[in-house]
Amino acid sequence: MVRLCTGLVALVLLVSAAPAEAAAPSRFQRFDTMPVFRNSSAAEHTAAEIAAATSDGKLVVYTDSPGRRIGFARAGQRLVQDGVLAMPGEPTSVDIVGGLALVAVNTSASYTSPSGVLVVVDLGARRVVATHDLGGQPDSIDISKDGRYAAIAIENERDEDVNGGAIPQAPAGFLTIVDLVGREPAAWQLRRVELTGLAQVAPGDPEPEYVSVNGRNQVAVTLQENNHIAVVDLRSGRVVRHFSAGTATVAKTDTKDDGRFEPTDTITAAREPDAVAWLDDRTLGTADEGDYLGGSRTWTVFDAESGEVVFSSGNELQQIAVRQGQYPDGRSDNKGVEPEGLAVAQFGRDRYAFVGMERANLVAVYDVSNPRRPRFLQALPTGVGPEGLLPIPATGTLVVSAEEDSAEDGIRSSLSGYRLTRTPLAVSLAHNQGTPSIVSDGIGFGALSGLSGIPGNARDVVAVTDAAYTPTRILTIDTVAAPAKVRKEVTLTKDGKPVGYDGEGIAARRSGYWVAVEGDGKQKPNLLLEVAADGAVTREIPLPEAVAKTATGNGFEGVTVVGAGRSEQVWLAVQREWKADEPGQATLARYTPATGEWAFAAYPLDAAQAGAWIGLSEITALNDRTVLVLERDNQRGDAARTTKVFRVDLGGLTPVPAGVEKPVVSKRLAQDLLPALRADGAATHDKPEGLAVVGTWPLQRLVGVVDNDGLDDAPGESVFLRLGWVH
């Protein structure tokens, strides 16, 4: 059987690779992910965008624009759904003062007739107590620390289908200041601050995007499309400073959407900042998302008195995403990781900045105790499209709102919670908690679809990349390091040239590798590749013609090898039924290199739940008589039910040639992987696709990886699983 590591042995393997420290530094560790459909139903389209919390941190309020409502979640050891409240339009932002939530709501009939309201909600009673006309379409809201003022960016956004989305497009946006003190909510006074005539880009059409108030009651306002920043005194309503966000030149950047990691280009682009946050009362930071003219892929710190740039992240955010296996190559030609969100907060003696990367599904955490010299600390994987970043110092937590929601793709909008801890990362990783679980020193990786132990090596495994990237590469991963580390790559070549396959399985041998290539039985055949140690493909071995004709729709998903020399046998796992198979049966195929013969057996799949399928993702040998088979459904998050490792005895099995009724193997449960997949508080991943046995009997460990689909309609987190000793 397979059993999770416990006690000292598991920690020795991990901590031995970590540097000694007098005391573990603070870091954020994910503890829960709440899909926001739990507040309504799984059939509804929802989107958590911007969130706020009560002063004690126990209640989180988030905007749900497609649902035209705000939602509530109780924050404790977990994030628990706590209902919704309807709004008169699409809520765009929310903040909280005392027991009141201030919700900016877009009620616009069109781009040329923008409108909106400020809705005031009594959180105790969960009812609307006041509504104020904003005179335009609101975007962002922030409340001053003393509770005296609220600042609201009235964007009056442009129509992207008109003139290519270029500005100016009337009517112009502006800033609204709400005086909160001394009156009941229904009697609050609103003041309008014009922002026209400031920017060099379309000065007659400012489009305020985001606001942030400092301790001096000054609000910084980004005019994103205008590439400009204004600072307004809230008491007087006067613009006290304004300056261009300027351009950034970033070297060693990947600008090609080609399935490759090649950071060899240099770009110069307007920052066009989205979110803004004060690092202290004089210094402010921006997330430089870009828009129709720019996007420098950076975040920037400005001296707000002079407008001088005192820090620019350069290509660091890209490097972070690459090192963590979450670089969105499909966005290389369009703003890359796309920094969008930014929040700053003091946790005890430490001050942190959180930078949300919308396309990499990451939040970078920086120490900004010295605001002019931010220091990167860690990156946190999120749901798809992190939009709202909510630090909650009262409870030592961070809540991230991820807005993308597509039930069809298994992507659900969510709130993810992260808590400050001093538990060493190596200790957490021993229990499949903490992130990152796998990194590199700059080797781009992702879409890890197959995994294999290496003969004679008790430390490393190899992985193969699938069709999300090209050319195909074999990656060597150090499994003892904490996090696991991609330390080497070998590119597959054919006739001396790099070549791309849909590599789904790999088996290391002393003289090279076997690689399983998934086909569809039509345009693309299923192939078994014999690969030399240097990556050269020496043979492409197809299925027998009679079998290939029926092998449609599902292909090879895993490969392993037993024996050596004349006794070597290669076993491959097919994901699901072929055309001629019995329902509920997948195929295990055996290839004998010495004779060139194929033989087959049937594998009985567990029954799938309604609306799902179950198939095979991996096969890996324990010894010459026994293999482990990874069986999973195709569901993510709450819907995931089956991800199991089964043990199959080959000793009494006689596979048969094509055309003969296949014998059915017997299987025995070795380990349920769902607890490991859920241990880190993430929404359950749907594609654990790699499984490997490391070491030799009796010291064998089981490890696994999750295929992140190259961030294509997927959360994109690269996950390395430590699954315990094999007994």
Secondary structure, DSSP 8 states (H G I E B T S, - for coil): -EE---HHHHHHHHHTTS---SS---EEEEEEEEEGGGGS-TTS---EEEEEE-TTS-EEEEEETTTTEEEEEEESSSEEEEEEEE-SSEEEEEEEETTEEEEEEE--SSSSS--EEEEEEETTTTEEEEEEE-SS-EEEEEE-TTSSEEEEEE-----TTSGGG-S--SS--EEEEEE-TTS-GGG-EEEEEE-TT--SSSTT---EEEEEE-TTSEEEEEETTTTEEEEEETTTTEEEEEEE--EEEEEEE----SS-----EEEEEE-----EEESSSSEEEEE----SS---S-EEEEETTT--EEEE-TTHHHHHHHHTT---GGGTTTTTT-EEEEEEEEETTEEEEEEEETTTTEEEEEE-SSTTS-EEEEEEE-SSSEEEEEEEGGGTEEEEEE---BGGGTB--EEEEEEEE-S-HHHHHTTT-SS-SEEESS-----EEEEEEETTEEEEEEEEE-TTSSS-EEEEEESSSSSEEEEEEEE-EETTEE----EEEEEEETTEEEEEE---SSSS--EEEEEETTSBEEEEEE--HHHHTT--S--EEEEEEES-GGG-EEEEEESS--TTS-TTEEEEEEEETTTTEEEEEEEE-----TT--EEEEEEEESSSSEEEEEEEES--GGG---EEEEEEE-TT---B-TTS---B--EEEEEE-HHHHHTTS----S-EEEEEEES-TTS-EEEEEE--GGGSSS----EEEEEEEE-
